[in-house]
Amino acid sequence: MKKNNVLYPLLGLRIHLNRCLPMKLMILLIFVFSIPAFSAAYSQEGSVSFSAENMRVEEIIKHVRNISGYKFLFNHEELRSVGTKSVKFANTPIRDVMNEVLRGTNLTYRLEKDVIVIYPMVVTTRDSVQKSVTVKGVVKDIKGTTLPGVTVLLKGTTIGVTTDEGGRFSLTIPESPNAEFLFSFVGMIPQTILYRNMPKGDWTVVMKEEVMEVDEVVVTGLLTRKKSGFAGTTTMITKQELAKVSTGNIFTTISAIDAGFKINENNLDGSNPNVLPDFTIRGKGSFQNGSTAPIFILDGFEVSAQKVFDMDVNRIESITLLKDASATILYGSRASNGVIVIETTAPQAGKLRVTYDFKPTIGVIDLTDYDLMNAREKLQYEKEAGLYEYEGSVGYEENNRREQAKLDEQYYTKYKNIVEGVNTYWLSQPVESSFSHAHSIFVEGGADNVRYGIDASYNQNKGVMKESGRDRLGLGFTLIYRIKDKVTIRNYMSYAHTNAYDSPYGSFSTYATLNPYERIYDENGELIAKLSDGTTNPLYDAFLPNRSFSKMQEFTEQLSVDWFIHDGLRLKGQISIVKGESSGENYKSPFSAEFLNTVYNSEIRMQEYLPISKRGYLSMTDGSSLGYNGNITLNYNTLFGEKHILYAGIGCEVKQDDSNSHGFTVTGFPDDRYSDPAFAIQFKENSRATSNESKSRSIGFFANGNYIFDDRYFADVSVRIDGSSKFGVDKRFAPFWSVGAGWNVHNEKFFKTTKVSMLKLRYSYGVTGNQEFSAYQAQTMFQFNTDRLYNSSVTAELMGYGNPNLEWQNQYQSNFGVDFGYAKDRIRVQFNYYLKKTQGLLTTITVAPSLGFPSDKYTANLGEIQNKGLEVNLNAVIIRDMEKEFEWSVMLQVANNKNKIGKISTALKTVNDENNRNAQVPGAVYEEGESMSAIKAVRSLGIDPTTGKELFVKKNGELTYTWDAEDKVICGDTEPKVFGNFGTNLYWRGWNLNLVFKYNLGADYYNATLAQRVEGADPAKNADRRVLKDRWKESGQHALYKNIKDYKTTYISSRFVQKDNTVQLSTLSLSYEVNKVWISRFGMNTLRLSFYMNDVFRASSVKNERGIDYPFQRSFVFGLNVSF
């Protein structure tokens, strides 16, 4: 097969990569970067070069911060009182710069690692006449974290000190009961304490947070921008916020913090630990199999959702959700569904520190939505349904009596079981309460120029279906090397291993249909293979050596080099190599009840096994993948004219992904002791060994510019050009771009006197794309058939016809946003309205048969989808009393999204016609002008009280008892009118209680439980209890559901479309941060105890069975986090 490579003509060379390269490279990198780690650590402070004329000292300090890489702590008011200065530096050490800038002022500084603390000069004096006393203590914030660098000053004097790294202070003063102490620290409200009001002994001073003009930044994974001058829509989640709600599943945690990250409930797979949840950001932008999930960027590199799902949450430092074009544009062709940027915790310099986290979890099955009949009720239902009434034929009275006698015998046999106490609750058989446990440890330390970190984690996640679960093991090593504060080299190597195993008890849905009057064991205590009605007993198979599992392992090598070239100019390069391997097996014993055949010999029921060649099977798969990802960015930022800030960046990204897989299924095993494929007799009927291979390459060039004037007005422009081998040879490259602008109204002079602390207006518009599709969709492909020979030669079958003009999907996005803060941001509101229109959607099209290939094998750009909606986030601090260490805050998030199909292909219209003909389950609706989440059904007036039959309404308004697919109309939409979160957070002296509720209002839901398990129930199987009380039984009865003796198929009807309004307490967490003074005596730095619950309760207007193939569960998670 010919494969096009977008890089070959661009770079002019072909690169052959040996499979051993990743391992060789990892060994080389270990050797290279380990040399300085074991050398004597030597820290050399950086130098800067710049000049300024009559510039305010505050602006000079900010500029030094931007170009030096140092972090600064200072009080803005203290710097503003200094005035202006003119300075000029050429490759000047940072200490000399600070000495010169602060010369002649009443300020001094202290350099601690990469942090410069600026504070007022304090001079210790002595009073030799008056008696002296020593005041000692510790200063901390409301959360119990000690504060280094706090200025402690005796008011009215120049006597003072600053707290050390542990927040401790000791100050000798002249004894006086009226002495007053002033505690001040950047970001905290200054606090005055009277000496006589404090107890004897060591003091504990708690400082409360002050809303300061801190320059927050937005991390996009490729570039970093100042948040106040950024027009994009983002959500930043910190490590502390994750700790409040995290139950181990990172996706549910994100959804609990930002409702815009919407997880669609999976009613089939429930809480299956081996199934990824389905999630979207701002609606779906693809048809059928197109990806609608956002991409994930981990430390600058794209990773799969599966990797994020399996990663250790404790490694995460922050998560940033990028939602609109201005925020995601740097990812161009991959950004239409949103981008989630994850930054992991970097090791800190200093003494060796160890952090250990332990989370034991108890999983309890949730069967509250199941209401099945017991044994007596089920038998009564069968009798009322006429299951034991033989209609017979006139003239065959003897045969009628004989057949009726058989039915009577069946009835009394079941009745006898009930009298003997048989009432099997089958739902409890395949499930159990589970115990899981997760461990993670992080070791860090090093000097200023060499830092290291070692992380290890193990998570054993047991499911509530017996013997199901997922085990994850992770190991990683980080090494950071700094060269003269100019170059930072970071290397991270990791290994991850995952075992996923399915329950041998089969699908949970099987147990929901088994009759409660059936016995599990026979009179000898042996498991019954086949029940009385011929149904397989699923418990019989559960005790056979069946197995279904998969294994995955991944090796990752990441290297980044960050060079602070000169005066705001920064060059960063990154490269990642990921090697993955996977395997899986699915084995069914030849003694499984599945291979038992029930036969009758002289009316005697017997069970015989099928021939050996058809008994037992084994499916095996294996695969491997190799991915390369590299990018390089050049960034420049500068401050000029005191009011002008310019950010500019350019970059390039290259990516290649290779994967292959193999598989086969064999059958015919003589004994379950020999399950190796070598013991199989043959390949499974109509199957053979399979092999798949995929390779894709892409390259992108991007540039970004951001201008801020006086921190009031800002604008940004971004452009990216992407090329990919996935598209047609004539359409390999495509441009993507965005523009944005905004106004910080709160920084205007006329707003300074108001209580509005923030009022930011912003707008963005841009074009992004999506390339999450098959690697070869634009190429002509053939499948070779070894079982179809022609003239002794292998034949080939056309799999897909190439389209050289197949191009990128384009999504045009606009977003208008308002950020509002009141009373020093005690109240914060964010509003966003967005409009997304996707054009050129990839879809199969119908072509003329005369072309000689199947009509559904040609892909073209023929589709349009529009999504629009709004998001409103409100956060408010109701009470904040720092002296009592108490805070109460609330939050409310409101969102909605509406989608509409603009254009579809003829092939999709054919799919829509097929879905429309479906009589039992509503299919996807692909109709121009309609929503993709619409529900089509035939309108119904309900059950006729006279006949017990359903009365339908045709399209022309006529009434009929006959169901016709042509009468289907739109009867609802599964997309809610509004959805979101609301919750509250309480903090008191180290205790923290957090509640998060989720709600969906105004959605429509097709209740399949009513259609299939109540009205459409099979009397031979167990069903919902409503089948007894709500079915029509006699003339004149007003009933919700048709005649109880009507076994005919229940068709799609508007009667089963119900309003779905749901509220649930999705997360409850309680934690306690133990006082550091108490635990320090045991050598601990921090100790945090926590408890979490998920899905605490759920209230819904729809009563349906949830967790069909795998049940839902409630999790009770305990937590212990300690650091030394």
LINRA-V861900 format. One record per helix or strand of 3 or more residues. SS is the DSSP state (H for helix, E for strand). FROM is the first residue (numbers start at 1). LEN is the number of residues. If there is no record, write none. Layout:
ss->SS from->FROM len->LEN
ss->SS from->FROM len->LEN
This chain:
ss->H from->6 len->6
ss->H from->21 len->17
ss->E from->47 len->10
ss->H from->57 len->12
ss->E from->71 len->3
ss->H from->76 len->5
ss->E from->84 len->10
ss->H from->94 len->8
ss->E from->107 len->6
ss->E from->115 len->6
ss->E from->132 len->10
ss->E from->151 len->4
ss->E from->160 len->3
ss->E from->168 len->7
ss->E from->180 len->5
ss->E from->191 len->4
ss->H from->195 len->3
ss->E from->203 len->5
ss->E from->217 len->3
ss->E from->224 len->3
ss->H from->227 len->3
ss->E from->234 len->5
ss->H from->239 len->7
ss->H from->250 len->8
ss->E from->261 len->4
ss->E from->278 len->4
ss->E from->295 len->4
ss->E from->301 len->3
ss->H from->305 len->6
ss->H from->313 len->3
ss->E from->316 len->7
ss->H from->325 len->10
ss->E from->339 len->6
ss->E from->350 len->17
ss->H from->375 len->10
ss->H from->397 len->23
ss->H from->426 len->3
ss->E from->434 len->13
ss->E from->450 len->13
ss->E from->469 len->15
ss->E from->487 len->15
ss->H from->508 len->5
ss->H from->538 len->5
ss->E from->547 len->20
ss->E from->569 len->20
ss->H from->593 len->3
ss->E from->596 len->6
ss->E from->604 len->6
ss->H from->612 len->3
ss->E from->617 len->24
ss->E from->644 len->24
ss->H from->677 len->3
ss->E from->690 len->20
ss->E from->713 len->12
ss->E from->733 len->12
ss->H from->745 len->3
ss->H from->749 len->3
ss->E from->756 len->15
ss->E from->781 len->10
ss->E from->793 len->9
ss->E from->809 len->14
ss->E from->827 len->13
ss->E from->842 len->3
ss->H from->849 len->3
ss->E from->858 len->4
ss->E from->864 len->18
ss->E from->886 len->18
ss->H from->906 len->12
ss->E from->934 len->5
ss->E from->940 len->4
ss->E from->950 len->4
ss->H from->965 len->3
ss->E from->968 len->6
ss->E from->978 len->11
ss->E from->991 len->16
ss->H from->1008 len->6
ss->H from->1026 len->4
ss->E from->1041 len->3
ss->H from->1054 len->3
ss->E from->1057 len->17
ss->H from->1076 len->5
ss->E from->1086 len->15
ss->E from->1112 len->12
